Structures are given as C-alpha cells and as structure tokens.
Amino acid sequence: MKDLKEIRISEAHLQLKNNLVRSSILPEKSSELGRNITVLGDSIIEGAVYAYKLEVNSGDAHFKGALFTQLELFINSEAKGEIIFHKSVGSANSVVSRALNCNLSFYSDINAKRVTLCNAFVAGSIYADEIILENSIVIGGLFSTQSLEITNSLVGTFNSPSVKLEDTVYLLLPSAFSINPVMIAPGSKLYNLTLADLGSLYKSVGQSAGSGKIEMDVISDEVKTTLTRDDIQKTIRSYTVVGKVLAADLIDTDKFNNHFLLTAASLGAQLLKSYDLGVNEKGEVAEITMDKLRSFFFDILYGKTEIQDIEGTFNLSEITSKFK
C-alpha cells in the first residue's frame, strides 16, 4: 500500500483515497447521521465506522473497527485489490458485493436485512432475512429468517425456511437445517467435509486413510422433526451425516485437526497469537494465517485441492476389536 495521509473527519460526504484514519468515523451531531462515505482506494480506517451509505470503489481498503450502515454497504463490481473488514459488519438494510476481481474478506460476523456476496471470504457467520451467496466461503453459518440461495460455495452450516442450492456446495459441519424441503438444481452436488482430513490438506501431506468427503442426498439424508406446543406445530428438516460420522467413530478424527483449524479461522482477527499445524511437505512450518486460510478453502472450492471420497464400507469386527 502507498504512503497514506492522515485525515480529520468533518465533511458531510467523505471521500477517502490514500488516507489513514486513526480515529473512528462516528456522527457527532444530527446532520452527520446522513453522511455517506466513499473509499476510492488505498485507505485504512483504524476506528469504528458509522455511515448512511458506505461504498468501496476499489482496494486496498482495511476497516479495522466495527462498521454499521443505515442504508447499504456496497462494494463496486469493478473493485480490485484487497478489501478487508476486520471486525463485525452490520447494516439496517443491505450488504452487497458482486465484485469478481478483488480479495474481499470479512474476519467476523455480518448482520443485515439482505446480504448478497460473490467471491467473498467470511470467517464468522451471516445473519439476515435474505442471503444470496455465490463462489464464496463462510466458515461459520448462514442463518436466514426468510430465504437462502447458495451457489458453488463452502459454508459451515445453514438454517433457513427456504433454501436453494446450485452447482457444488460444501458443508463443514455435520448438519444443516431448513423448514421447507431444500431445492437443489439438477446436476448440483452437496458434500459434507466433517470427516475430511483438512489438517493434512492444509499441510499438503497425504490424507489419512478413512477420511474424505461425503456426498449427501437431500432426500435420503433428510430427517424431519415436528415440534408441538399447545396448538402450534412446527416442522424442521435436518440434513445430516451424523449417522455416518458415528459409524466411522473408530477413526481418530482429532488427528485431522479440523476443529483446531476451523476454530482458528472463525476467530479471525481476534487471535492473540499465531498458531501452526506442524510442518508441511517441504519441512516448513504450516502457520495458520487468514490469508493462507482464505487461499486454502478457495483451493478446495475450485478443485485445486482435491479431497478424496470417503470409503463407504467398514468392518464391524475391526470396530469391536478396538474395545477389547
């Protein structure tokens, strides 16, 4: 990033380019509640931000404090460079990015009425009424009160009344939930990575025997539960591989380091120290950083890192012998 100039905040419409803002950008009087902020590129804001509308036209842009907009957080579709939100992001209305040529990352949660993201990495979870996710990574969950559309993405889990899946979708956790049956486009695939050896993949060493991805079927893997209280009934559908995970309990899944890796990723910028998974195939320390995690999960999503299919059979005598 270029040398940055410090700026003091006073304008009703603020434009930032090659600027370093060491303070927060918060309204000090009622006239500033409608202040719009436009980031033209190469800027760092170290404090919290409140804006009526925040638009990022291009990176590099780093927002190191929490951010809230009254109308919209908008990433220009032509944006390039690195755009990172280090803390929680919220909006009373929408968070939108369809940019394909920038490295967009959220290191914490997103909370808004509508969220539309393309080519984004989210270390936390997304909470919204309506969520549209395309070619993106969400380490946490997608929690929608109305509708959810996922296209070619990797997510922790999801919970929404209405869910549409398209292309290839990966789940990091054993179960996901909906109220209405999940709609999946013809030819699309849903995989679960609960028993994938993510630790070995991260270090670029051989995957453990018995590990791998599990292909899910939204019909056969659906578990329908009806909850009743007084005169009220509610049906919840769970799409789960818990039965397969229990059947594979003979595998020492702790050695996969999945839990450790996902926890480190979900903590994002809150990590107080650097961690590693030991040494990789080159004998170098496999340090866990947000940049490396972002690249790692996108390599899985786009097939650059290939996860083996899990072996679908097991020997019951081998399981029982381990308890003798």
C-alpha positions in Angstrom: 0.0 0.0 0.0 1.2 3.5 -0.8 2.2 6.1 1.8 -1.0 7.3 3.4 -2.0 10.8 4.5 -3.8 11.3 7.8 -7.2 13.0 7.5 -9.6 14.6 10.0 -13.2 13.8 9.8 -15.7 16.7 9.3 -17.3 16.5 5.9 -20.9 15.5 5.3 -19.8 13.4 2.3 -16.4 11.9 2.9 -14.2 10.5 0.2 -11.0 8.6 1.1 -8.1 7.9 -1.2 -4.5 7.3 0.0 -5.7 8.1 3.5 -5.1 6.8 7.0 -7.8 7.5 9.5 -6.6 6.8 13.1 -9.9 7.8 14.7 -13.4 6.5 14.4 -15.8 7.9 11.9 -18.9 8.5 14.0 -21.6 11.2 13.9 -21.2 13.9 16.4 -24.3 15.8 15.5 -27.6 15.0 13.9 -26.6 16.4 10.5 -23.9 13.8 10.3 -26.3 10.9 10.6 -26.8 11.1 6.8 -23.1 11.1 6.0 -22.0 9.0 3.0 -18.5 7.5 2.8 -16.8 6.6 -0.4 -13.5 4.7 -0.4 -11.7 5.3 -3.7 -8.7 3.1 -2.8 -5.6 2.6 -0.7 -7.1 3.6 2.7 -7.0 2.4 6.3 -9.6 3.2 8.9 -8.5 2.1 12.3 -11.6 3.0 14.4 -15.3 2.2 14.2 -17.4 3.5 11.3 -21.0 4.7 11.0 -22.3 5.8 7.7 -25.6 6.3 6.0 -24.1 4.5 2.9 -20.6 3.2 2.6 -19.3 2.4 -0.9 -15.9 0.9 -1.7 -14.9 1.6 -5.3 -11.5 -0.1 -5.1 -8.9 -1.5 -2.7 -6.7 -1.7 -1.0 -9.0 -0.9 1.9 -8.8 -2.0 5.5 -11.5 -1.4 8.1 -10.1 -2.3 11.5 -13.0 -1.4 13.6 -16.7 -2.4 13.7 -18.8 -1.0 10.9 -22.5 -0.1 10.6 -24.5 1.5 7.8 -28.1 2.7 7.8 -28.7 2.1 4.1 -26.1 0.0 2.5 -22.5 -1.3 2.4 -21.7 -1.6 -1.3 -18.6 -3.0 -3.0 -18.3 -1.7 -6.5 -18.5 -4.6 -9.1 -15.3 -3.3 -10.7 -13.3 -3.1 -7.5 -9.8 -4.6 -7.4 -7.2 -5.1 -4.7 -7.6 -6.2 -1.1 -10.7 -5.2 0.9 -10.8 -6.4 4.5 -13.3 -5.8 7.3 -11.5 -6.9 10.5 -14.5 -6.6 12.9 -18.3 -7.1 12.8 -20.2 -5.6 9.9 -23.9 -4.6 10.3 -26.5 -2.8 8.2 -30.1 -1.8 8.7 -30.7 -2.7 5.1 -28.1 -4.4 2.9 -24.6 -5.6 2.4 -23.9 -6.2 -1.3 -20.8 -7.2 -3.3 -20.7 -8.8 -6.8 -17.1 -7.9 -7.4 -15.1 -10.7 -9.1 -11.6 -9.1 -9.2 -11.0 -8.2 -5.6 -10.0 -10.2 -2.5 -12.9 -9.4 -0.2 -12.7 -10.7 3.4 -14.8 -10.4 6.5 -13.0 -11.5 9.6 -16.1 -11.5 11.8 -19.9 -11.7 11.5 -22.2 -9.9 9.1 -25.7 -8.9 10.2 -28.1 -7.1 7.8 -31.6 -7.4 6.3 -30.3 -8.6 3.0 -26.8 -9.9 2.2 -25.5 -10.7 -1.3 -21.9 -11.8 -1.7 -19.8 -13.1 -4.5 -16.2 -14.2 -4.3 -16.0 -13.4 -0.6 -14.4 -15.0 2.4 -16.3 -14.7 5.8 -14.5 -16.0 8.9 -17.7 -15.7 11.0 -21.4 -16.2 10.3 -24.0 -14.3 8.3 -27.4 -13.3 9.9 -30.0 -11.8 7.6 -33.6 -12.1 6.3 -32.4 -12.9 2.8 -29.0 -14.3 1.8 -27.5 -14.9 -1.6 -24.1 -16.5 -1.7 -22.1 -17.3 -4.8 -18.5 -18.6 -5.2 -17.8 -17.8 -1.5 -16.5 -19.2 1.7 -18.3 -18.9 5.1 -16.6 -20.7 7.9 -19.5 -20.1 10.3 -23.1 -20.5 9.4 -25.8 -18.9 7.2 -28.8 -18.0 9.3 -31.7 -16.6 7.3 -35.2 -15.8 8.5 -36.7 -15.9 5.0 -34.7 -17.3 2.1 -31.2 -18.6 1.3 -29.6 -19.2 -2.1 -26.1 -20.9 -2.2 -24.2 -21.3 -5.5 -20.8 -23.0 -5.7 -19.8 -22.2 -2.1 -18.3 -23.7 1.0 -20.1 -23.0 4.3 -20.1 -24.2 7.9 -23.9 -24.9 8.1 -27.2 -23.2 7.2 -30.6 -22.7 8.8 -33.4 -21.1 6.8 -37.1 -21.6 6.0 -36.4 -21.7 2.2 -33.1 -23.0 0.8 -31.9 -23.3 -2.9 -28.6 -25.0 -3.8 -26.9 -24.8 -7.1 -23.6 -26.2 -8.6 -21.3 -27.6 -5.8 -21.9 -26.8 -2.2 -19.7 -28.0 0.7 -20.7 -28.2 4.4 -18.0 -28.1 7.1 -20.3 -29.2 10.0 -22.4 -32.5 10.2 -25.9 -31.0 9.9 -27.8 -28.2 8.2 -31.5 -27.2 8.6 -34.5 -25.8 6.8 -38.3 -25.7 7.2 -39.3 -26.3 3.6 -37.6 -29.0 1.6 -34.3 -27.9 0.2 -34.4 -27.2 -3.6 -31.3 -28.4 -5.4 -30.7 -27.6 -9.1 -30.3 -30.6 -11.5 -26.8 -31.8 -11.6 -25.8 -30.0 -8.4 -23.9 -31.7 -5.6 -23.9 -31.3 -1.8 -20.8 -32.6 0.0 -20.0 -32.8 3.7 -16.4 -32.3 4.9 -16.9 -33.4 8.5 -14.6 -36.4 8.0 -12.2 -34.8 5.5 -8.6 -34.6 6.7 -8.4 -30.8 6.4 -5.2 -30.6 8.6 -3.2 -32.8 6.2 -4.6 -31.0 3.2 -3.6 -27.7 4.7 0.0 -29.0 5.2 -0.1 -30.5 1.7 0.7 -34.0 3.0 -1.1 -37.3 2.3 -4.7 -37.6 3.5 -5.4 -40.1 6.3 -6.9 -43.4 5.5 -10.7 -43.5 6.1 -11.0 -39.7 5.7 -12.8 -37.9 2.9 -15.8 -36.0 1.7 -19.3 -37.5 2.0 -21.8 -36.9 -0.8 -25.2 -36.0 0.6 -28.7 -36.6 -0.8 -31.2 -34.0 0.3 -33.9 -36.7 0.2 -32.3 -39.7 1.8 -30.3 -37.7 4.3 -33.3 -35.6 5.4 -34.5 -36.1 9.0 -37.9 -34.4 9.6 -38.9 -33.4 13.1 -42.2 -32.0 14.2 -42.2 -29.8 17.3 -45.5 -29.2 19.1 -46.5 -26.9 21.8 -50.2 -26.2 22.7 -51.9 -25.8 19.3 -48.8 -24.8 17.4 -46.8 -27.2 15.3 -43.5 -26.6 13.5 -41.6 -28.9 11.2 -37.9 -28.7 11.0 -35.8 -30.6 8.4 -32.3 -31.6 9.2 -29.8 -32.7 6.5 -27.2 -34.6 8.4 -24.4 -37.2 8.2 -24.4 -37.8 11.9 -25.2 -41.5 11.4 -22.2 -41.9 9.1 -19.9 -40.0 11.5 -21.0 -42.3 14.3 -20.3 -45.3 12.2 -16.9 -44.0 11.5 -16.1 -43.3 15.1 -13.2 -45.8 15.0 -11.3 -43.1 13.1 -9.2 -40.8 15.3 -10.7 -37.6 13.9 -8.6 -35.5 16.3 -5.6 -36.1 14.2 -7.4 -34.4 11.3 -7.0 -31.1 13.2 -10.4 -30.0 11.7 -11.7 -28.5 14.9 -8.5 -26.6 15.6 -8.3 -25.3 12.0 -11.9 -24.1 11.9 -11.7 -22.5 15.3 -8.6 -20.6 14.3 -10.4 -19.5 11.1 -13.6 -18.4 12.9 -11.7 -16.3 15.4 -10.3 -14.2 12.6 -8.6 -11.0 13.7 -9.3 -11.9 17.4 -6.4 -14.4 17.5 -3.9 -13.2 20.1 -1.0 -15.2 18.7 -0.1 -17.2 15.7 -0.6 -21.0 15.5 0.6 -23.7 13.3 -0.2 -27.3 12.4 3.4 -28.5 12.5 5.5 -28.8 9.3 4.3 -29.3 5.7 5.7 -31.5 3.0 8.6 -29.1 2.5 9.6 -29.1 6.1 8.4 -25.6 6.6 6.1 -24.5 9.5 2.4 -24.6 8.4 1.4 -21.4 10.1 -2.3 -20.5 10.3 -3.0 -17.1 8.9 -6.1 -15.6 7.5 -4.5 -15.1 4.0 -3.4 -18.8 3.9 -6.8 -20.0 5.2 -8.6 -18.0 2.5 -6.4 -19.5 -0.2 -6.8 -23.0 1.3 -10.6 -23.0 1.3 -10.9 -21.4 -2.1 -8.5 -24.0 -3.5 -10.9 -26.7 -2.2 -13.9 -24.8 -3.6 -12.4 -24.5 -7.1 -10.9 -28.1 -7.1 -7.2 -27.1 -7.0 -7.0 -29.1 -3.7 -8.8 -32.3 -4.2 -10.5 -34.1 -1.3 -10.8 -37.9 -1.7 -14.1 -39.6 -1.4 -14.6 -41.4 1.9 -14.6 -45.2 1.9 -18.2 -46.3 2.1 -17.6 -49.7 3.9 -16.2 -50.7 7.2 -15.6 -54.0 9.1 -17.6 -54.4 12.3 -15.1 -56.8 13.8 -12.4 -54.1 13.4 -14.6 -51.7 15.4 -15.4 -54.2 18.2 -11.7 -55.3 18.5 -10.7 -51.8 19.5 -12.8 -52.0 22.6 -11.4 -55.3 23.8 
